[in-house]
Amino acid sequence: MGTAGVVRRAALLTVLLATLTTVLALPVAAQEPMAEPPAAEAPAEAMAPAEPVAPAAAPAAEAEPEDEYRADYDALVAEQGQYAYAFDFFALSMVWTVVATGLVFIMHLGFAMVESGLTQSKNTVNILFKNTLIPCIGLLTYAVWGFAAHYPGDSWVIPGFLAFGSPVGDLNADGGATFGYGGVGLAMTGYGDFMFQAMFAATAATIVSGAVAERVKLLPFLIYATLLVMFAYPWIGSWHWGGGWFSSLNGGNGFKDFAGSSMVHAFGGFAALACVLLLGPRKGKYGPGAHPIQGHSMPLATIGVFLLWLGWFGFNGGSVLSAAPGPLGLVIATTALAAAAGGLGAAITSWMQSGKPDLSMALNGILAGLVGMTASADIVSVWGAVVVGLIAGVLVFFSVVGLDSLKIDDPVGAISVHGICGVWGILAAALFDVTDSGYTVFGQLTGVFVTALAAIIFSVVVFGVLKFTIGVRVDEAEEVEGLDVGEHGMEAYPNIQTATE
């Protein structure tokens, strides 16, 4: 390398070290977040009346029957006085849940853009078709089986470990406008809760879709995705979010995974790893070394990442489960800062290693930062979030390179972004917690290890059975021609002549 190259590497190293030094020098506990949203946020003292003004009592003829949440309602009114009432908080929380649901839904478009942009143009229709069907499958199977299995309540078949699902019923049985569904801490209706959780359900299958792109048969993949979303995701998710046996981890403090670094991302990433190992690499990817197979549209990939970044504000922000202003503001801030630090960390690392700035690495670094922050967005300081995201960005670069050296072909880096950085996010929840909630490295790693192992076993069994029965890989001629023509009989860009070797 010439003198100019040495100088450039030295300058990049200086920038990275300066960034790390600045971040680490700042106070880690810049904010003291709350692990759980409070019942209410009192207004500033300067705005508070001398004495709280309770709402006028309703006429006796119109009085509603008392319920177990009436005390919560009255306490909220008493604390906020004439400036806000409990129902305003409930209604605003429900509106925020609906908005967050829409943001998570947009993430499926983001995944479609990233996956198609980072792969060859001859497979674009196939990728878009998979990413169109996955949310359709996810919503329906979650309604038919998944929601009740994910949150079994008192319907466990094996306590804390296994619950059977069932179709959703009337989730507005409480009237749909009271705290009767989940109290003040879960300030939404039953349908709001169902729709928000349903948007998460298909994400794991979307992660697998990117990792097996450009050589998997369509029908076997859709069968696998249906079984993954309908049975594996809610079953494993119930161990944590459904009140299952993960509540005994960390000395009884419970497993910390705020919005899914483990239960969504590591689960999907390690399911993808098992499928990739069974499927094998793309034709021409490895010989004596790894040969890059360029994606056909970096603009599409970039659009996709920014859609995902936007959607993550709903993914993490909606997981506050109310519009409690303190926790919600903190979660949005930590999410954004971790993404920014992840993009910077991956960009600088790849620039230093290759001598050229790599856009795909910067994009995956942003996603790595987001995945890394998803477990702990409500319990870290803003500067802790920067450190978590920065490390995730560096980590994703070395993971992508390492998997390539092992001849594990992942066209979009899904295993590294979601699997490896999902593990890092779970570990970071113990290392950067500023709430002293008692989360331990051992307890956190136990939870994510079990999640990853369960995803691998499920995928090996289901994808393996499909491989040895109907087959999971297209034939060589179809792979060379492209899956758009072979699987769908159409092309994404029929009037564009592509270059061939």
N, C-alpha and C positions, 0 to 999 in steps of 0.2 A: 504494500500500500504506500502511496506517495505521501509527501509531507502534508499536502492539503487534507488528505484523508485522516491522518493522525491528528491534525489540528481540529478537524471537524468532530472526530470521536471524543477528543478531550473536552471540547466545548459542550457537547451533549452530555457527557458524564458530569461536567460541572453544573449544568442546569438541573439534572436529576438529583444530584447531591444537595444542591441549594434548596430544591423543593422539599426533599425529605427533611433537611435540617430545619427549615422554616416551620413545617408542619409539626414536627416532634417537639419544637421549642415552645409551641403554643400550649396553653393549658388544656389538658385532656378533658377535664370536667367543665367545659365552657358553659354548659347548660345542665340543669338537673332535671331530666325528663322523668315522666311517670310511666311505669310499666302498664298501668291500667288507666283508662280515662276516668277523670273524676266525675262525681255525680253532677257537678255544675261548676262553672267558672264564675266566680263572683266578679262584678264590675269593679273598676277602679274606685278607690275610696272617694276620690274627688267627685265622682259621678253618683255615688250611692246616696239615697235619701237618709235622713236621720233615723227613720224607722221604716223597715220594709212594709210595703203596702200590699196586702193580700187582695186577691180579686173578690169582687162582691159575691156573696153566697147566692147560689141559684135558688129559685123558688122551690119550695118543698115538692110541688107537683112535678117539677122537671128534674129533680135530683137523680143522679145516676147511682146505681147500687155500688156499695163499697167493694173494692177488690184489694188484693194483697199488695198492689203497687201504688195504692193511694198515698201511702206514707212517703214514698219516693217523690211522687208528684208534688205533694204539699211542701216537702223539704226544698225542692227545686224552686218553687214559687217563693218561699220564704227567703231563700238566699238571694234571688235575683230581683225581688221586689217588683216595682212597676216597670222596670226596663225590659223584662222578658218573662215569658211564662213557659211552663214546662212543655205545653203542647207545641209552642214555637220551636223548642229544641228538638222535640220528636219529629216534627214535620221537616225541619231543616236537615236533620240527620238522614231521614228517608230520602230526601232529594239528593243529598250528597252520595248516598248509596247507589241511587239510580245513575247519577253521573259517573261514578267510579265504575259501575258495571259497563257502561258504554265505553269508557276508556280501556278497560280490559278487553272488551270485544274488538276494539281497533287493533289490539296487539296481534290478532290473527292475521290481519292484513299486513302488519309489519313483518311477521314471520314469513309470509308468502313472498314479500318483496326481497327480504334478505336471502332466502333460500334460492329463489329464481335468479337473483342478480349474481350470486356467487357460484352458479353452475352454468353449464353450457346451454346455448340458446335452443338446441335441438331437444331439450328436455323441459322446456318452460311450461308447456300446456300440462304435462304430467304433474309437475310440482304445484301449479296453481289449482289443478283438480283435487289433489290430495288435501291441500290447505283450505279448499272450499268445503269438502266433505267432512273433514275432521270436526269443525265446530257443529255441523249439523248432527253428526253422530254423537258428539259429546253432550249436547243439550238434551237430546231425546233419551239417551241411556241414563243420564243423571236424573231425569225425571222419572223414568221407569223403575230404576233400581238404586242408583248411586247415592242420592241425597239421604235416604233413610238408612243406608249402610254406613255412610260417612259420619252421620250424627245420630247414632242409634238410641240415645237416651237410655231408657230402661229395657231396650229390646236386644241386649246382647245374647247371643247363643252360647259363646264361651266368654265369660265376663272379661272385659278389657282387651279382648283379642280378636273376636270374630262376631260380626253381626250380619244378618241377612237384610237385603234391601226390600223395598216395596214401592209401588207407585205413590207419588205425592198426592196428598188429599187436599182438603180445604185448609190452606194456610192462613186464611183470614177468619178462622173460627172465633177469634177474640174480638171480631168487629173490624180489624184492620186499621184502627186508629187509636190504639191505646198502648200502654207499656206491657200489655199482657203477654206478648210473644217472648220478649227477652229482657224486660226490665230496662233500667236507664243505661246500663252498660252495653246493651245490644239494641240500640234505639232504632229499630226498623221493623217493618212488618215481616211476616213469614215469607211472603212472596219476594220481598226485597232481598231477604237473606238467601233464599233459594237461587235467585237469578245471579246474584253476585258470586256465590260459590260455584254455580254451574259454569260460569265463564272461565274459572280456573281449571275445570275438569279436563278440558280437551288440550290444555297446554302441554301436558306430558307427551301426548302422542305427536304433537307438532314438533317437539324437540327431536324425537326419534326420526321423524320424516326428513329433517335436514341431514342427519347423519348417514342415512341409507340412500340418499338421493342418487339418481342417474343409473341405478342398476337393479332396483327392486321391482318385482311384479306388483301391479296395482292391486288386484283382488286379494292376494295373501296379506299385503300390507294393511288393507282396510279391515280384514278379519282380525288381524292382530291388534290394530288400533281400537277397534270396538271392544274387544275383550279387556284390553289394558285400561281403557277409560271406564268401562262399566263395572269391572270387578276389582282389578288390582289397585287402581288409584284410590277409590273410596275405602277399600279394606285397609290398606296401609295407612292412609290418612286418618282413619278412625283411631289409630293408636295414639295419635297426638291430639288433633282437633276434635275428635269425637269423645274425648275423655277416657281413652284407653290406657294401656299399661305404661306408656311414656310418662304419665303423670308421676310415676314413682322414681324417675331419673333425677339426677342432681340432688340426692338426699331428700327426695320428696318435694323439692321445689318445682318439679316439672321440667320438661324439655322446652328449651327456648327456640322457637322458630316462628317469628312474628307473622310472616306472610308467605313462607314457602321455600327458603333456600334449600331445605332438605326435602320436604314433603311434595314439592312440585319440581324443583330444578335438579337436585341431585337424583331424585327418583327418575326423572326423565332422562338425565344424562347417563346414568348407569344402565338403564334399560336400553338406551341407544348403543352403549358399548357392547352389550351382549349380542344385539342384533348385527352390529358391524362385524364382529368376530365370526358369526355364523355365515354372514353374507359374503365376506371377502372384499378385497379392494377393486376399484374400477380398472378396466382393461387399460394397460399402458401407464398406470400410475407409478408402479415400482418396477425397476430393473436393477441395475447396479446403482442403487440410490433412488431417491424420490424425484419424480418428474412433476412439476407443477402443472395442473390442469386449470387454466385460467377461467374465471367466471366471465360471463358475457356482458354484464352490465353493472358497473360500479355505481352509476346513478341510482339504479333500482335498489342496490344493497344499502346505499346511504339513506335513501328515503325510508327504507324499512327500519333501519336502526333508529332514526329520529321518531318514527311512529311508535316503536317499542319504548323508547325513552318517555314519550308523552304518555303512553298507556300505563307505564310503571307508576305514574303518579296516582292512578286509580288502583293499581295492583297493591301497592303499599299503603297509599292514603286511605283507600276503602277498608283496609284491614284494621283501621282504628275502630271500625264498627259503629261509629257515631260521628257527629260533627263537633265533638269536644274540641275547642279551639287550640288549647295548649298542645296536646298530643298530635293533633292533625298538622299544625304548623311545623312542629319538629320533624315529623316523618317526611313531609314534603321536602324540607331543607336537607335532611341527611340523604335522602334518595338522590336529589339533584347533585349534591356535592360528591357523592361516591361515584356517580356516573362520570362526572367531569374528571375526577382524579384517575379513574380507571382508563379513560381514553388517553390521558396524558402519559400515564405510566406505560401503557402498551406501545404508544407511538414512539416515545423516547427510547425504550428498550429495543424495539425492532430497528430503529434508526441507527443505534449504536452497534447492533450486531451485524447488520447487513450493509451499512453505509448509505442506505436509501430509505426515505420515509415511506412506510407501507400503510396505505389507506385501510386495507382489510383488517390489519392488526389494530389500528386505532378504533375502527368500528367495533371489533370484538372486545376491545378493552373497555369501551363504554358499557357494553352488555355485561362484561365480567364484573365491573364495578356495581352495576345494578343487582346482579345475582348475589354478590358478596354482601350487599347491604340489606337484602330482603329479610334475613333472619333477625336483625337487631335494630331496625330503623327507629324503634321507639325507646331504646334504652342506651343509645350512644350519644356522645356530644357531637357537635358538628365537625370538630377537628378530628375526633375519633373516626367519623365517617370518611373523611378525606384519606386518612391512613389506610382504612380498610379497602377503599376503592383503589388507591394507588397500588397496594400490594396485589390486589386481584388483577389489575392491568398487567403488572410484571409477570404474575403467575401464569396468565393465560398465554402469553407469548411462549414461555418455556414448555408449557403443556402441549401446545400445538406442534412445536418442533419435536418434542419428545415422542408424541404419538406417531408422527411421520417417520421418525427413526425406527420405530417398532413395526412399521408397515401397517398401521391401523388407519384406514382411509376414511376420513371424516370431511366431506367437501366443504362444510360451513363452519367447522370448529365447535359443533354443538356439545360434544363430550367435554371439551375443555372449558367452554363458557359455563355450561349448566352443571356438569358433573363435578369437575375439579373445583371450580369457584363456588359451587354450592357447598362443598365440604368446608372450604375456607370460611364461608359466611357463617356456618354453624359454629366453627371454632372461634371466630371473631366475636360471636355473641358472649362467650365466656371471657375473652381477653379484654374487651373494650366496654363492658357494661359499667355504667356509672351510677346505677341504682342499687348496687349491693344486693342483688336478688338471689345470690347463692348459686349461680350457674357455674359449673365446673367443666374443665377441659375434658375430663374422663366421661362425665355424664353426657356432654354434647356430642363427643365422638362416638359414644355408644349408640345414641339415637340415629345419627347419620349413617353409621356403619350398618346397622340393622336395616335401615331404609334402602340403602344401596344394594345390600345383599338380597333382600326380598325382591327388588326390581330385577336384578340379574337372574335369580332363580326363575321367576315368573317368565321372563323373556326367553331364557334358554329352553324352558319346557314348551311354551306356546309357539315361539318362532321356530324352534327345533322340530316340533311335530309338523308344522306347515312346510318346512324345508324338505322333510323326508316323505311327505305325502304328495302335495300338489306342487311343491317347488316354490322358492321365494325369489329366484334370480332370473332375469330375462336372458335369452340366449345371446351368444356373442354377436351375431349379425344384427339383432335388434338393438343391442347396446351401441354398436358402431353407428347405425342409422339414426338412432335417437328414439326415445320412448314416446315422443309426441306422435310420430307416424305409427310406430309399432303398436302402442297401447290405445291410441285415441283416433288415429286416422286423420289428424289435422296438425297444423303447424302454427306456432305463435307468430312467426314472422315469414309468411309465405312468399312475400315479394322481395326478400332480402337474400342476396347471394352470399353464403358464408364461405370463408376461406378454408381450404382443405390442404392437408399436407400432400 
